[in-house]
Amino acid sequence: MKFSSTTGKPFHQKGLTMLIVVLILVLGSLAYYLTNLSVEGIQLHRAKTAAQSLKQAKEALLAYAVAYSDLGFPGEFGFLPCPDYNNGLSEGLEDNGNCGATGISKLGFIPWRTLGIAPLKDSSGVCLLYAVSGEYKNDEFAPSHKALMLNEDTNGMFQVVDSTNNPVIGINPDERLVAIIFAAGEALPGQTRNVVAGTLCNSEYLNISAYLDNIGLIDNSSLQGVADTLDTFLHARDGSDQLANPFNDRFVTISRRELWDAVISRPDFSANADSVMRREAQALAMCLAAYGNNSGNRKLPRPAAIDFAGGDYRVDGNYNDSAATRYLGRFPHTIDDSDIALGINAPGSAQSILFDKGFCNSLMVAGGPDINFDTGAKAEGYMLWKNWKDHFFYAVSDYYAPSAAADTGAPGCNGDGTNCIRVNATEYAAVVIYAGSRVGVTTRNEPLPLAGDADTKNNLANYIEVTNATGDGKGDYTPTASSNDSLFCITDTDPLQVVSCP
């Protein structure tokens, strides 16, 4: 008994020791596994959170652009807020009034408070950053810095490039981006970030390079700072933060088409008989009719040119009538040549701007309030024309073109198409056309030498679809089957009146 109990004790201790070793190995392996699982889980969670933040920021910016006209800017659509780069305003507010001159793109932090959302952050706990193309930025405290014209054909100024600086997004002008939202990620070697006490974003506003990357010829943290000039950005990919020259900026983009598809989807924009753009086209025709009815011989002004010959389509004053543009062109802003042609019959000849002659300030258009084109007051009707002026066309009949000839009474058209334009076989004094969204592969690019953009706004076929716009005061302006244009005609009557046509 003693022998067996004595000799059995070493075996019992040996077995217990082996069990402890096994448990240590198992627990060690489990701890290692759980540690790795925790790190991977945290990284996955952070990446998911950053992606959600980027998505939410993009949705908020698009909502802002859609609602812009309802935020105290009637007649204006599609603008985006300035970034927040902290000029003394509360954190998260756009820094408008200090957002750069006209056409200069801006970069800063997402203006989350302006957008009415929480301070959205990336995987490192830093707030998202944001760049906006110069033409698209809001600047209510410095309105002279806003775009001279912003509509669905206004191209962005941003491209996404690969690591060799070749563009991969935004190769064609109308495919360029209007805004980019960045998740900067963890600080890379060479980036020193100082947490600012008391801030929600933990960010240094004047040190963007501490967040966004500089990779050779591509600097995500700095813009050109020149109007109508392209800026390029590089997006991180898996493993790019481990390269010899690492980069880890991830971002989502807003294209021109995405933004304007959202704006145009507004039910009041262009989809019904009382839409904003149809009412505007009708009011413009009424403004012209008022000119004729206030003249001494019922004559109408000439249109502005279609082709500005390299000139800037964004400038109001370039929409000037001319003796060389006799019957067909864009809706005119300045009509001094027409006033001269009418002589003593010209109404309000002391004022050369059509909208400011006094009879285009309270036009009663069904479906909404009166429309006012007063430029000095920046009335809603004028602001809408100002931003969409390249979309409005006007053709005047040969008989109603400006001259000093005496009024022979109505009708003035011969009835056989020899001295008046036609729409659906009916002769009219004039027609105003709102050119809807582009059809097919047409382009409408502003001539911007710094961006390398050639003029494609100079081609009437890129805008309207009608039967035979001859431009001689006798053409057929009946819309084709593919047309998405809105037409309002001025009748061959005394007084001149406006009707929807067809």
C-alpha positions in Angstrom: 0.0 0.0 0.0 2.7 2.4 0.9 4.7 1.4 -2.1 1.9 1.9 -4.5 0.9 5.3 -3.0 4.5 6.4 -2.9 5.3 5.4 -6.4 1.9 6.8 -7.8 2.6 10.4 -6.6 5.1 11.4 -9.3 2.7 10.2 -12.1 -0.1 12.3 -10.6 2.1 15.5 -10.5 3.4 14.8 -14.0 -0.2 14.6 -15.4 -1.3 17.8 -13.7 1.8 19.6 -15.1 1.0 18.5 -18.6 -2.6 19.6 -18.2 -1.5 23.1 -17.1 0.9 23.3 -20.1 -1.9 22.3 -22.5 -4.3 24.9 -20.9 -1.6 27.6 -21.2 -1.1 26.8 -24.9 -4.8 26.7 -25.6 -5.5 29.9 -23.7 -2.5 31.5 -25.4 -3.7 30.5 -28.8 -7.2 31.6 -28.0 -6.0 34.9 -26.8 -3.9 35.4 -29.9 -6.9 34.4 -32.1 -9.3 36.7 -30.1 -6.8 39.6 -30.3 -6.4 39.3 -34.0 -10.2 38.9 -34.4 -10.7 42.0 -32.3 -8.2 44.1 -34.4 -9.8 42.9 -37.6 -13.3 43.5 -36.3 -12.4 47.1 -35.2 -10.8 47.8 -38.5 -13.9 46.5 -40.3 -16.2 48.5 -38.1 -14.2 51.6 -38.7 -14.2 51.1 -42.4 -17.9 50.5 -42.4 -18.5 53.6 -40.3 -16.4 55.8 -42.6 -18.3 54.5 -45.6 -21.6 55.2 -44.0 -20.3 58.7 -43.1 -19.3 59.4 -46.7 -22.7 58.2 -48.0 -24.6 60.3 -45.5 -22.5 63.4 -46.4 -23.1 62.9 -50.1 -26.9 62.5 -49.5 -27.0 65.7 -47.4 -25.1 67.7 -50.0 -27.4 66.6 -52.8 -30.4 67.4 -50.6 -28.9 70.9 -50.1 -28.5 71.4 -53.8 -32.1 70.3 -54.5 -33.6 72.6 -51.8 -31.3 75.6 -52.5 -34.0 77.7 -54.0 -36.1 77.2 -50.9 -33.3 78.2 -48.5 -33.7 81.9 -49.3 -32.4 81.9 -52.9 -35.5 81.9 -55.1 -34.7 81.3 -58.7 -31.4 79.6 -58.0 -30.9 75.8 -58.1 -28.0 73.4 -57.6 -25.6 75.4 -55.5 -23.5 73.6 -52.8 -22.3 75.0 -49.5 -18.8 76.4 -49.0 -16.5 74.2 -46.9 -15.9 74.9 -43.3 -12.3 76.2 -42.8 -13.1 78.2 -39.7 -12.8 82.0 -40.1 -14.2 82.5 -36.6 -17.7 81.1 -37.2 -19.1 78.2 -35.2 -17.6 74.8 -36.0 -19.4 73.0 -38.8 -20.7 76.1 -40.5 -19.8 76.9 -44.1 -17.4 79.8 -44.3 -19.3 81.8 -47.0 -18.3 85.4 -47.5 -14.7 84.2 -47.4 -15.0 81.4 -50.0 -12.8 82.8 -52.8 -13.5 84.8 -55.9 -15.8 83.7 -58.7 -14.9 80.3 -60.2 -12.2 79.3 -57.6 -12.8 75.9 -56.1 -12.5 75.5 -52.3 -11.4 72.8 -49.9 -12.0 72.4 -46.2 -14.1 70.3 -43.8 -17.6 69.3 -44.4 -20.0 72.0 -43.1 -22.1 69.5 -41.1 -23.9 72.1 -39.1 -25.0 74.0 -42.3 -26.3 70.7 -43.7 -28.2 69.9 -40.5 -26.4 66.7 -39.8 -24.1 65.3 -37.1 -20.3 65.8 -37.4 -19.5 62.9 -39.6 -16.1 61.3 -39.1 -13.7 58.8 -40.7 -12.0 55.8 -39.2 -9.5 57.9 -37.4 -12.1 60.0 -35.6 -11.5 63.1 -37.7 -14.3 64.9 -39.5 -14.8 64.4 -43.2 -13.3 66.9 -45.6 -14.9 68.4 -48.7 -14.0 70.1 -52.0 -16.5 72.0 -54.1 -16.0 73.2 -57.7 -15.9 77.0 -58.1 -19.0 77.4 -60.2 -21.1 75.4 -57.7 -20.2 77.1 -54.4 -22.7 79.2 -52.5 -21.5 82.5 -51.1 -24.4 84.4 -49.8 -22.3 86.9 -47.9 -20.3 87.7 -51.0 -22.8 87.2 -53.8 -20.5 88.7 -56.4 -18.3 85.6 -55.9 -21.1 83.2 -57.0 -21.2 81.8 -60.4 -22.5 84.1 -63.2 -24.6 81.2 -64.5 -25.2 77.8 -62.9 -27.5 75.1 -64.5 -27.5 71.5 -65.6 -24.9 72.1 -68.3 -22.3 73.6 -65.9 -19.3 71.3 -65.7 -17.3 70.5 -62.6 -13.6 71.2 -62.3 -12.4 68.0 -60.6 -10.9 64.8 -62.0 -9.9 61.5 -60.3 -6.5 60.3 -61.5 -4.4 57.2 -61.1 -1.0 57.1 -59.5 0.7 58.1 -62.7 -1.6 61.2 -62.8 -3.7 60.0 -65.8 -7.4 60.9 -65.4 -9.8 57.9 -64.8 -12.9 59.9 -63.9 -13.8 63.2 -65.6 -11.9 62.7 -68.8 -14.6 64.5 -70.8 -15.6 68.0 -69.6 -19.2 67.1 -68.9 -18.1 64.0 -66.9 -16.0 66.0 -64.4 -16.9 66.1 -60.8 -18.6 69.0 -59.0 -17.7 67.9 -55.4 -15.7 65.4 -53.5 -16.0 64.2 -49.9 -12.9 62.8 -48.2 -12.3 60.3 -45.4 -8.6 61.1 -44.6 -8.0 57.9 -42.5 -5.1 57.4 -40.1 -2.2 59.8 -40.1 0.7 58.7 -42.4 4.4 59.2 -41.8 5.0 63.0 -42.2 1.5 63.9 -41.2 1.3 65.5 -37.7 -2.1 66.1 -36.4 -2.8 68.2 -33.3 -6.1 67.6 -31.5 -7.7 71.0 -31.0 -9.2 71.1 -27.5 -13.0 71.8 -27.3 -13.7 70.9 -31.0 -16.0 68.2 -32.1 -14.0 67.3 -35.2 -10.5 67.1 -33.5 -9.2 69.0 -36.5 -6.8 71.7 -37.4 -8.6 73.9 -40.0 -5.5 75.6 -41.4 -3.5 72.4 -41.7 -5.2 70.3 -44.4 -1.9 68.6 -45.4 -2.0 66.9 -42.0 -5.0 65.0 -43.3 -5.0 64.7 -47.0 -2.1 63.2 -48.9 0.6 64.6 -51.2 1.8 61.9 -53.6 4.4 63.1 -56.1 2.6 65.3 -58.7 -0.8 64.8 -57.0 -1.6 66.8 -53.9 -5.1 66.0 -52.5 -4.6 68.7 -49.8 -4.1 71.7 -52.1 -6.1 73.3 -55.0 -4.9 75.4 -57.9 -6.7 78.5 -56.6 -7.3 79.8 -60.2 -10.8 80.2 -61.7 -11.9 77.7 -64.3 -8.8 75.4 -63.7 -8.8 71.7 -63.2 -7.8 70.0 -59.9 -7.0 66.3 -59.6 -7.3 63.8 -56.8 -6.0 60.3 -56.1 -8.2 57.7 -54.4 -6.6 55.1 -52.0 -6.7 51.4 -52.8 -6.1 48.3 -50.7 -2.5 48.3 -49.7 -1.7 51.8 -50.9 -1.0 52.9 -47.3 1.9 50.4 -47.2 3.7 51.7 -50.3 7.0 53.5 -50.1 5.1 56.7 -50.9 1.9 55.8 -49.1 -1.6 57.3 -49.5 -4.9 56.4 -47.8 -7.4 59.1 -48.7 -10.7 57.6 -49.6 -13.6 59.6 -51.0 -17.0 59.7 -52.7 -17.8 62.0 -55.6 -20.7 64.0 -56.9 -20.9 64.3 -60.6 -22.7 67.0 -62.6 -25.3 64.5 -63.8 -26.0 63.1 -60.3 -26.6 66.6 -58.9 -28.9 67.8 -61.7 -30.8 64.6 -61.9 -31.7 65.2 -58.3 -32.6 68.8 -58.9 -34.7 68.2 -62.0 -36.6 65.5 -60.2 -38.2 68.2 -58.1 -42.0 68.0 -59.0 -42.1 71.7 -59.5 -39.1 72.0 -61.8 -40.0 70.9 -65.3 -42.4 68.0 -65.2 -45.8 69.6 -65.3 -47.8 72.5 -66.9 -47.1 74.8 -63.9 -43.4 74.0 -63.6 -40.8 76.6 -62.8 -39.2 76.5 -66.3 -42.5 76.5 -68.2 -43.7 79.5 -66.2 -40.4 81.3 -66.8 -40.6 80.7 -70.6 -44.2 82.0 -70.6 -43.2 85.1 -68.6 -40.3 85.8 -71.0 -42.7 85.7 -73.9 -45.0 88.0 -72.0 -42.1 90.4 -71.4 -41.5 90.6 -75.2 -45.2 91.0 -75.9 -45.3 93.9 -73.4 -42.4 95.5 -75.3 -44.4 95.3 -78.5 -47.6 96.5 -77.0 -45.8 99.5 -75.4 -44.0 100.4 -78.6 -45.5 102.8 -81.2 -45.8 100.2 -84.0 -46.1 96.7 -82.3 -42.6 95.7 -83.3 -40.5 93.3 -81.2 -36.7 93.3 -80.4 -34.1 91.2 -82.1 -32.6 88.2 -80.3 -29.1 87.8 -79.0 -26.6 85.7 -80.9 -26.5 81.9 -80.8 -22.7 81.7 -81.3 -20.7 84.0 -79.0 -17.6 83.3 -81.1 -15.5 82.3 -78.1 -17.2 84.8 -75.7 -18.4 83.9 -72.3 -22.0 82.6 -72.2 -22.1 83.2 -68.5 -22.1 87.1 -68.8 -25.5 88.8 -69.0 -24.2 91.6 -71.1 -23.2 89.2 -73.9 -26.8 88.5 -74.5 -27.1 91.7 -76.6 -29.2 92.1 -79.6 -27.5 93.0 -82.8 -28.3 94.1 -86.3 -26.3 91.0 -87.5 -28.6 88.7 -85.5 -31.9 89.4 -87.2 -34.4 86.8 -86.4 -33.2 83.8 -84.3 -31.0 83.6 -81.3 -30.9 83.5 -77.5 -33.3 85.6 -75.4 -31.9 89.1 -75.3 -30.8 91.0 -72.1 -29.8 94.3 -73.8 -31.8 95.6 -76.8 -30.2 98.9 -77.6 -29.9 98.1 -81.3 -33.6 97.2 -81.5 -34.5 100.5 -79.7 -32.4 102.4 -82.3 -34.2 100.6 -85.2 -37.6 101.5 -83.8 -36.6 105.1 -83.3 -39.4 107.2 -81.7 -41.5 104.1 -81.5 -39.1 102.4 -79.0 -40.6 102.0 -75.5 -38.4 103.1 -72.6 -35.5 103.9 -74.9 -33.5 105.5 -72.1 -33.1 102.0 -70.6 -31.3 99.5 -72.8 -31.9 96.4 -70.5 -35.2 94.8 -71.6 -36.1 93.6 -68.0 -35.7 97.1 -66.6 -37.9 99.0 -68.9 -40.8 98.8 -66.4 -43.2 96.4 -68.0 -41.7 93.1 -67.1 -42.0 93.5 -63.3 -45.3 91.9 -62.5 -46.3 89.3 -65.1 -49.3 87.2 -64.2 -48.6 83.6 -65.1 -51.0 80.9 -64.0 -49.8 78.3 -61.5 -47.9 80.6 -59.1 -47.1 84.2 -58.1 -46.4 87.0 -60.5 -43.0 86.8 -62.1 -40.6 89.8 -61.9 -37.5 90.3 -64.0 -36.1 93.4 -62.3 -32.3 93.0 -62.4 -31.6 95.6 -59.7 -33.8 93.9 -57.2 -32.4 90.4 -58.2 -36.0 89.3 -58.6 -36.7 85.6 -58.8 -37.6 85.7 -62.5 -34.4 87.5 -63.3 -32.3 85.1 -61.1 -33.8 82.1 -62.9 -33.1 83.6 -66.3 -29.6 84.6 -65.2 -28.7 81.0 -64.4 -30.4 79.4 -67.3 -30.1 82.1 -69.9 -28.2 79.9 -72.4 -31.3 77.6 -72.5 -33.8 80.3 -73.7 -34.2 80.9 -77.4 -36.2 83.4 -79.3 -37.3 83.7 -82.9 -39.1 86.8 -84.3 -41.0 87.0 -87.5 -39.8 89.0 -90.4 -42.8 91.3 -90.2 -42.4 91.9 -86.5 -38.6 92.5 -86.5 -37.6 95.9 -85.2 -38.1 98.8 -87.6 -39.5 102.3 -87.8 -42.2 101.2 -90.2 -45.7 102.3 -89.3 -48.1 99.8 -87.7 -50.5 98.5 -90.4 -52.7 96.7 -87.9 -53.3 93.1 -87.2 -52.9 90.6 -88.7 -49.5 91.4 -90.1 -48.7 87.9 -91.3 -49.5 87.1 -94.9 -51.0 83.7 -94.1 -48.7 81.9 -96.5 -45.4 81.7 -94.5 -43.7 84.4 -96.5 -43.2 86.9 -93.7 -43.9 85.1 -90.4 -42.7 82.0 -88.5 -45.0 79.0 -88.0 -45.7 76.5 -85.3 -48.1 73.7 -86.2 -49.2 75.5 -89.3 -50.2 78.6 -87.4 -48.3 81.9 -88.0 -47.1 83.9 -85.0 -45.3 87.1 -84.4 -42.6 85.3 -82.4 -41.8 82.2 -80.3 -39.8 81.7 -77.1 -38.3 78.3 -76.6 -36.9 76.8 -73.4 -34.4 74.1 -74.4 -34.8 71.1 -72.1 -32.1 68.7 -71.0 -29.7 67.5 -73.7 -30.8 64.7 -76.0 -28.5 61.9 -77.0 -24.8 62.6 -77.1 -24.9 66.4 -77.5 -22.7 68.6 -75.4 -23.0 72.2 -74.2 -19.5 73.1 -72.9 -18.5 76.6 -72.0 -15.3 77.7 -73.8 -12.7 77.6 -71.0 -9.1 77.8 -72.3 -7.6 77.0 -68.9 -9.5 73.8 -68.7 -9.0 73.0 -72.4 -12.7 73.2 -73.1 -13.9 74.1 -76.6 -17.2 75.9 -77.3 -20.1 73.5 -77.9 -22.8 76.0 -76.8 -22.5 77.6 -80.2 -24.5 74.9 -82.0 -28.3 75.4 -82.0 -28.8 71.7 -82.7 -27.3 71.0 -79.2 -30.4 72.7 -77.7 -33.6 72.7 -79.6 -35.4 70.1 -81.7 -37.8 71.8 -84.2 -38.8 71.2 -87.8 -37.0 74.0 -89.7 -35.5 76.9 -87.7 -34.2 78.8 -90.7 -33.4 82.0 -88.9 -34.9 84.2 -91.6 -38.1 85.1 -89.8 -40.1 82.6 -91.8 -39.1 79.2 -90.4 -41.2 76.3 -89.0 -40.7 75.9 -85.3 -43.0 72.9 -84.8 -41.3 70.6 -82.2 -40.1 67.2 -83.5 -41.1 63.9 -82.0 -37.9 63.8 -79.9 -38.2 67.3 -78.6 -38.4 68.0 -74.9 -38.6 71.8 -75.4 -41.3 74.2 -74.0 -42.6 76.8 -76.5 -44.7 79.9 -76.0 -45.8 82.0 -79.0 -46.7 85.6 -79.4 -49.9 85.9 -81.5 -50.3 88.0 -84.6 -53.0 90.2 -83.0 -53.5 93.6 -81.6 -52.6 93.7 -78.8 -50.0 91.0 -78.9 -50.8 88.0 -76.6 -49.0 84.9 -75.4 -50.2 81.3 -75.9 -48.7 77.9 -75.3 -47.7 76.4 -78.6 -48.2 73.7 -79.7 
